[in-house]
């Protein structure tokens, strides 16, 4: 069976990749296990120097990698370049901080000496999505490798060209063979891979359904897993908000990557006194976006990753309209393109309120008060992130405790930053990536207790 890479802009097949046989797959897993025996013993400073080389290679070849991202999943070229640059950032961040993050920590007890060590677990399986085909992999790989683990990558089937390029980056940076390997295979064999005794843990970034499946299998075999799943982030505009700044941030929060981001703003909940002005400003900025060929530097909105993905978004909008929502602008699909849209009169029970919408659709919900806005924002099964726009930052900081989400951003849209932990609650998953928490996800936190003789 072959995995196909298809350009969503023109529908052309870019590449076909022959899936690994069962024998090849098992061989790669075994070699990854043997590589771990040596890699775990390397010095953290050596690993850091190699991760810095990864950052340098990414920056030196940014145009090549950005073009691959654009061709395979339709991201505008400028955004693809920014993705590659962010990958270099996370590499340099961890290269600088890994030695201190993994340093032994002495604990004062009744022992002569007691301390905590952070040791690698072994072979870690990373199951990664297509929407940020470089970033999702690198943000997982950099800390995981620096901790002394080896990695097996199962990337999305439609971005295998990117997966192969990432594997080459680590090889070019001098990582020993089999420390980082790409598995050319579909999802059907993931249970078999997770079940393999050599594989010690799994990290998944993907959908809720994929998360449930992987968590079930990992639980069956008593293996740790980290799940970074979907989001239904509320973007709240309170009565006293600076609506000009809110609209500027709101466009980025919803339309970046054509809305195909777990942390994109999915529900705009606006105080009724700010609603008209915010809506007009948002519509004005929306009208300035340019759809088209994502490889054209003037394009700001590309196609969705596939016709199927555009059809899913189209269906969510149509079902919401049938329940009373109203399309203010947009709402048109053409192949894999879905026009940037604003939908008003949205409320609980509608797909545009309850479900994650992975496309350039901004549902607007008007709240009668600030308290109602907070209550509406909390009316969700997801728990990834929230944005609050207000001039009273002290009040907003106090309101942050009312949300169970993994992040609350005040006067800024939710975004990932290597310096801050990233992850969610509820059906948005569990575990944390990035910062010190991210590098300690796949380690054995080992207690050493020494009583003097």
Protein Blocks (a to p, Z undefined) as FASTA:
>chain_A
ZZddddfknopafbdcddddfklmmmmmmmmmmmmmmmmmpcfklmmmmmmmmmmmmmmm
mmmmmmmmmmmnopafklmmmmmmmmmmmmmmmmmmmmmmmpccddddfbfbdcdddddf
bjcdddddfklmmlmmmmmmmmmmmnopacdddddfklmmmmmmmmmmmmmnopaehkac
cddddfklmmmmmmpmklmbdcddddfklmmmmmmmmmmnopacdddddddddcdddfkb
cfklmmmmmmmmmmggnhpafkbcfbdcddfklmmmmmmmmmmmmmmpccddfkbmkbcb
dcdfbfklmmmmmmmmmmmmmnopacfbgjiaehjbccddddehiaehiaklmpccdbjb
dcddddfbfklmmmmmmncfbdfbccdddfblmlmmmmmmmpcbfbdcehiacdddfkbc
cddehjnogcjeehjklmmmmcccdddddddZZ
